[in-house]
Amino acid sequence: MQLSYKLRKVLSGDAYASARRHVKQWVIGRAPLGFDAARITQTIDRDKFQEVYTRYAMDDPGDEWPKYLEIERWMEINLKRVRDLGLDLGGRKRVLDIGCGTGYFLYICKYLGHDVVGMDLDIEPGFTEMVDLLGVKRVIWRIEAYQPLPDLGPRFDVITAHMICFNGHKSDKLWRISEWEFFLDDLAENHLVPGGQVCLELNREYDDSLYTPELKAYFEARGADVHTQRVLFNPLRPAPAAVAPAGR
């Protein structure tokens, strides 16, 4: 591992968070035996997965959705997300994953005993087949600026959105502070338990940016730990009174 990476990790606080999580895991020992990506993957019906893979996999998928059928790779990625949020520790939680895609993240959460709900569009048949195969509950919904989410039942302890596109990603309608404030206020007021976590994972825009300096400052004012594309509210704080975004 390069020294520069080690220094960045220490300075960002990732090393402390990682050490704290491992100590906590050693103390309470909540994760099941054999808790690794390979073991979890083996619990998936291999024959049915092969049927989906045969229908949709391509030799060079590029940016197309079949790249998510590289199941070993994506289970590892999503297992890291689960661990980073501490979902491998402690008791049962209710988890919402917005833009759930194939459902790998929620499948791991369900494996750990959590109550899970996914949200996504019903556009790509392959995603639908994978969600059905994994037995993950999914709500079909398109997120729009200034529109609240539907009634999703009891509030969630953790709300995630990985590789976000609903924010006008790579378009002339990219969300500003005002759109994000409406969205986060809706989560806090209607869908998140007090003290709950929200984890956002942003995509890079055409100019390689993830957010403007103003949006980063706004996230931080609401209690976020912003580290490259990952924005973690733990917990999500109310909107700062000093911010008065335009367009509301």
BELBELSUL-V786127 format. One record per pair of residues at least 12 apart in sequence whose ideal C-beta (glycine too) atoms are under 8 Angstrom apart, sorted by the first residue. I is the first residue (numbers start at 1). J is the second residue. D is the distance in Angstrom with one decimal. If there is no record, write none. Layout:
<<I J D> <I J D>>
This chain:
<<12 227 5.4> <13 225 7.3> <14 227 7.1> <17 84 7.9> <21 83 6.8> <21 84 8.0> <21 86 6.1> <21 89 7.1> <24 86 7.6> <24 89 5.6> <25 88 6.9> <25 89 5.7> <28 89 6.4> <28 90 7.2> <30 88 7.1> <30 89 5.2> <30 90 6.0> <30 91 7.9> <31 88 4.6> <31 89 7.1> <31 112 7.2> <32 111 7.7> <32 112 7.2> <35 88 6.6> <35 112 7.9> <36 79 7.4> <37 72 6.8> <37 75 4.2> <37 76 4.6> <37 79 4.8> <38 72 7.4> <40 75 6.2> <40 79 7.1> <40 107 7.6> <40 108 5.9> <40 111 5.5> <41 71 6.0> <41 72 6.4> <41 75 5.1> <43 111 6.8> <44 71 7.6> <44 107 7.6> <44 133 7.2> <44 134 6.9> <45 133 6.7> <48 133 5.4> <49 71 6.9> <49 133 6.4> <52 69 7.1> <52 126 6.7> <52 129 5.0> <52 130 6.2> <52 133 6.5> <53 69 5.2> <55 126 7.4> <55 129 7.8> <56 69 6.4> <56 126 4.5> <57 69 5.2> <65 101 7.8> <65 124 5.3> <65 126 5.9> <65 127 6.7> <66 126 6.8> <68 101 6.2> <68 102 4.9> <68 104 7.8> <68 130 7.7> <69 102 7.8> <69 126 7.7> <71 104 7.7> <74 102 7.1> <74 104 5.3> <75 104 5.8> <75 108 7.3> <77 104 8.0> <78 104 4.4> <78 105 4.3> <78 108 5.7> <79 108 5.8> <81 105 5.9> <81 160 7.4> <81 162 6.7> <81 199 7.8> <82 105 6.8> <82 108 5.0> <82 109 6.3> <82 112 7.3> <85 158 6.1> <85 160 7.3> <85 197 6.4> <85 199 6.0> <85 232 8.0> <87 109 5.8> <87 112 6.4> <87 114 6.5> <87 158 6.7> <88 112 6.2> <92 113 5.3> <92 114 5.8> <92 115 6.5> <93 109 8.0> <93 114 5.0> <93 115 7.3> <93 156 8.0> <93 157 4.0> <93 158 5.8> <94 114 7.1> <94 115 4.6> <94 116 7.8> <94 117 7.7> <94 154 6.2> <94 155 7.1> <94 156 4.8> <94 157 5.3> <94 158 7.6> <94 193 7.9> <95 109 5.0> <95 114 5.1> <95 115 7.0> <95 116 4.9> <95 117 7.3> <95 156 6.3> <95 157 6.9> <95 158 4.8> <95 159 7.7> <95 160 7.2> <96 116 7.9> <96 117 5.1> <96 118 7.7> <96 119 6.7> <96 152 6.6> <96 156 4.5> <96 158 7.4> <96 159 4.7> <96 160 7.2> <96 191 7.0> <97 109 8.0> <97 116 7.2> <97 117 7.6> <97 118 5.1> <97 119 7.1> <97 159 7.9> <97 160 5.0> <97 161 7.3> <97 162 7.3> <98 119 4.8> <98 120 7.8> <98 143 7.0> <98 159 7.0> <98 160 7.0> <98 161 4.0> <98 164 7.9> <98 166 7.3> <99 119 7.1> <99 120 5.6> <99 161 5.6> <99 162 6.6> <99 163 6.9> <99 164 6.5> <99 165 6.7> <99 166 6.6> <100 118 3.1> <100 119 6.3> <100 120 5.1> <100 131 7.1> <100 136 6.9> <100 138 6.2> <101 120 6.6> <101 127 5.8> <101 130 8.0> <101 162 7.9> <101 163 7.9> <102 126 7.9> <102 127 5.9> <102 130 4.1> <102 131 6.9> <102 134 7.6> <103 118 5.8> <103 127 7.9> <103 130 5.9> <103 131 4.4> <103 134 4.7> <103 136 3.9> <103 138 7.2> <104 134 7.5> <105 160 7.0> <105 162 6.7> <106 118 5.3> <106 134 7.5> <106 136 4.7> <107 134 4.4> <107 135 7.8> <107 136 6.0> <110 134 8.0> <110 135 7.4> <110 136 6.8> <116 136 6.3> <116 137 6.7> <117 137 5.2> <117 138 7.5> <117 139 6.4> <117 152 6.2> <117 153 7.7> <117 156 7.7> <118 131 6.6> <118 136 5.4> <118 137 6.6> <118 138 4.2> <118 139 7.0> <119 138 6.9> <119 139 4.9> <119 140 7.9> <119 141 5.3> <119 143 7.9> <119 149 7.7> <119 152 7.9> <120 138 6.2> <120 140 7.1> <120 141 7.7> <121 140 6.7> <121 141 7.8> <121 142 5.9> <122 140 4.6> <139 152 6.6> <142 166 7.8> <143 166 4.1> <143 183 7.6> <145 168 7.5> <145 173 7.4> <145 175 6.4> <145 179 4.4> <145 182 7.1> <145 183 8.0> <146 179 6.8> <146 182 5.1> <148 186 4.7> <148 190 6.6> <149 186 6.0> <149 187 7.6> <149 190 7.1> <149 191 6.2> <152 191 6.1> <155 191 5.9> <155 192 5.9> <155 193 4.6> <155 196 7.3> <156 191 5.9> <156 192 5.9> <156 193 6.8> <156 196 6.3> <157 193 5.5> <157 196 5.2> <157 197 7.1> <158 196 6.4> <158 197 4.7> <158 198 7.8> <158 199 7.3> <159 187 5.8> <159 191 6.6> <159 192 6.0> <159 196 7.0> <159 197 7.2> <159 198 4.9> <159 199 7.5> <160 198 7.6> <160 199 4.7> <160 200 7.8> <160 201 7.7> <161 199 7.5> <161 200 5.3> <161 201 6.8> <162 201 4.4> <163 201 5.8> <163 203 5.7> <164 200 6.3> <164 201 6.5> <164 202 5.5> <164 203 6.0> <165 203 6.5> <167 179 7.1> <167 180 7.5> <167 202 7.7> <169 203 5.3> <169 205 7.1> <170 203 7.7> <170 205 6.0> <170 206 5.9> <174 205 6.8> <176 215 7.3> <176 245 6.8> <176 246 7.6> <176 247 7.0> <177 214 6.5> <177 215 5.9> <177 218 5.0> <177 243 6.7> <177 245 4.2> <178 245 3.6> <178 246 6.1> <178 247 4.4> <178 248 5.2> <179 247 7.8> <180 215 6.8> <180 218 7.0> <180 219 7.8> <181 218 7.5> <181 239 5.5> <181 243 7.4> <181 245 5.7> <181 248 7.6> <182 248 7.4> <184 198 7.2> <184 222 6.6> <184 233 7.8> <184 236 6.5> <184 239 7.3> <185 239 6.2> <187 236 6.8> <188 236 5.3> <188 238 7.1> <192 236 6.3> <194 235 7.6> <195 235 4.4> <196 235 6.0> <196 236 6.9> <197 232 7.0> <197 233 6.6> <197 234 4.9> <197 235 6.5> <197 236 7.6> <198 232 7.6> <198 233 4.3> <198 236 4.9> <199 230 7.0> <199 231 7.3> <199 232 5.0> <199 233 7.5> <200 230 7.4> <200 231 4.2> <200 232 7.8> <201 229 5.5> <201 230 5.6> <201 231 7.6> <202 229 4.8> <202 230 8.0> <202 231 6.7> <203 229 7.3> <204 229 7.3> <210 228 6.9> <210 229 5.4> <211 226 7.9> <218 240 7.6> <218 243 6.1> <219 231 5.3> <219 233 7.8> <221 237 7.8> <221 240 4.2> <221 242 7.8> <221 243 6.7> <222 236 6.4> <222 237 4.8> <222 238 7.4> <222 239 6.5> <222 240 6.8> <223 235 6.6> <223 236 6.4> <223 237 3.7>>
